[in-house]
């Protein structure tokens, strides 16, 4: 049985915002190249769409971090599961995140990546929940600020389900809404 999912952000709204972010990155790094660093697994859909909207030489890599497991709330403990495959030394790195919640994962990651001497280190997120922030995070490119709801779709999951939805929605029938 499929859970009831209320659309929070439509496919059309997402695509418009991805285009705007891609254009902003292209302007900000005009004449340079960028290295997109996606945080697995949730960012893969957003990063693929974003990469196609950036009009610059662009390379990509992924890193896997975990603080959620199979829960709907961050445990607060960040675990590095898969490290970079490409050196970021002297590169313009843009961390691509699906959602910023507590900020603990990105705080850990930015400190870690800064030690690897990138030329620049920026943060790009599709979704932001500032009401859940535990640490300050300077976001350079932000798609949507959302309420304190557990969201799925467009790469975001609940127990590995719903990543393939073309929109961002709130699951209503499983009791996971926060």
C-alpha positions in Angstrom: 0.0 0.0 0.0 1.3 3.4 -0.9 1.5 6.1 1.7 -0.4 9.4 1.2 2.1 12.1 0.3 1.2 15.8 0.2 3.2 17.8 -2.4 5.2 20.5 -0.6 7.3 21.7 -3.6 6.2 20.8 -7.1 8.4 19.4 -9.9 8.0 22.7 -11.8 9.1 24.8 -8.8 12.1 22.6 -8.3 13.2 22.8 -11.9 12.9 26.6 -11.9 14.9 26.9 -8.7 17.6 24.5 -10.0 17.9 26.7 -13.2 18.3 29.8 -11.0 21.0 28.2 -8.9 22.9 26.9 -11.9 22.8 30.4 -13.4 24.1 32.0 -10.2 27.0 29.5 -10.0 27.8 30.2 -13.6 28.0 33.9 -12.9 29.9 33.6 -9.7 32.6 31.4 -11.2 32.7 32.8 -14.7 35.9 31.9 -16.5 36.7 29.2 -13.9 35.8 25.6 -13.4 33.8 24.1 -10.5 33.9 20.8 -8.7 30.5 19.6 -7.5 30.7 17.3 -4.4 27.5 15.5 -3.8 26.6 14.1 -0.4 25.2 10.6 -1.0 22.6 9.5 -1.3 20.0 12.2 -1.1 21.8 14.8 -3.3 22.2 12.7 -6.5 19.0 13.8 -8.3 19.6 17.5 -7.4 23.3 17.4 -8.4 22.6 15.7 -11.7 20.0 18.4 -12.6 22.2 21.2 -11.3 25.3 20.1 -13.2 23.3 20.4 -16.5 22.4 24.0 -15.6 26.0 25.1 -14.9 27.6 26.7 -18.0 31.2 26.1 -16.9 33.7 23.2 -17.0 32.4 21.0 -14.2 33.7 17.9 -12.5 31.8 15.8 -10.0 32.5 13.5 -7.0 30.5 12.1 -4.2 31.1 11.5 -0.5 28.8 9.5 1.9 28.1 10.6 5.4 25.5 9.4 7.8 23.7 10.7 10.8 20.2 9.4 10.3 20.4 5.7 9.7 16.8 4.5 9.3 15.4 7.2 11.6 13.6 10.4 10.8 15.9 12.5 13.1 19.6 13.0 13.1 21.5 11.1 15.8 24.0 14.0 16.0 26.9 11.6 15.3 28.3 12.0 11.8 30.0 9.0 10.2 32.1 9.1 7.1 31.1 6.1 5.0 32.7 6.9 1.6 35.5 9.4 1.1 36.4 11.4 -2.0 37.6 9.7 -5.1 39.3 12.9 -6.5 41.6 15.4 -4.8 40.0 18.8 -4.2 43.4 20.6 -3.8 43.2 23.9 -5.7 39.6 23.3 -6.9 36.5 25.5 -6.5 34.4 23.0 -4.6 30.7 23.3 -4.2 29.2 20.9 -1.7 25.8 19.8 -3.0 23.4 18.8 -0.3 19.7 17.7 -0.5 18.7 19.2 2.8 20.3 21.0 5.7 18.6 20.2 9.0 20.7 20.4 12.2 23.8 21.5 10.3 26.0 19.0 12.1 26.8 17.0 9.0 27.9 20.1 7.0 29.8 21.5 9.9 31.8 18.3 10.2 32.2 18.1 6.4 33.4 21.7 5.8 36.0 21.4 8.6 37.2 18.1 7.0 37.3 19.5 3.5 39.0 22.7 4.4 42.1 20.7 5.5 42.4 19.5 1.9 43.2 22.9 0.5 40.5 23.7 -2.0 40.7 27.1 -3.7 37.2 27.8 -2.5 34.5 25.9 -0.6 30.8 26.8 -1.1 27.6 25.1 0.1 24.6 24.6 -2.1 21.4 23.0 -0.8 18.0 22.3 -2.3 16.2 22.5 1.1 16.9 24.2 4.4 15.2 23.8 7.8 16.6 26.7 9.8 14.2 25.9 12.7 16.2 22.7 13.3 19.7 24.3 13.2 22.1 23.3 16.0 25.1 25.0 14.4 25.5 28.0 12.2 26.0 27.1 8.5 26.7 29.8 5.8 24.8 28.6 2.8 25.9 30.1 -0.5 23.2 28.7 -2.7 19.8 27.8 -1.2 16.7 26.5 -3.0 13.8 26.4 -0.6 13.4 27.1 3.1 10.9 24.5 4.5 9.0 24.0 7.7 9.9 21.3 10.2 8.4 18.4 8.3 9.9 15.1 7.3 10.1 15.3 3.5 10.7 12.8 0.8 11.1 12.8 -3.0 13.6 14.3 -5.5 16.3 12.1 -4.0 15.2 12.3 -0.3 14.0 9.1 1.3 12.3 7.4 4.2 13.9 4.0 4.7 15.2 4.1 1.1 11.7 4.7 -0.4 10.4 7.7 -2.4 13.7 9.0 -3.8 12.3 8.7 -7.3 9.4 11.1 -6.8 9.8 14.2 -9.0 8.5 16.5 -6.3 9.2 17.1 -2.6 6.4 15.9 -0.3 5.4 15.1 3.2 4.4 11.5 4.0 1.1 11.6 5.9 0.0 8.0 6.6 3.0 6.4 8.4 3.2 8.6 11.4 6.7 9.9 10.4 5.6 13.5 9.9 7.3 15.7 12.5 
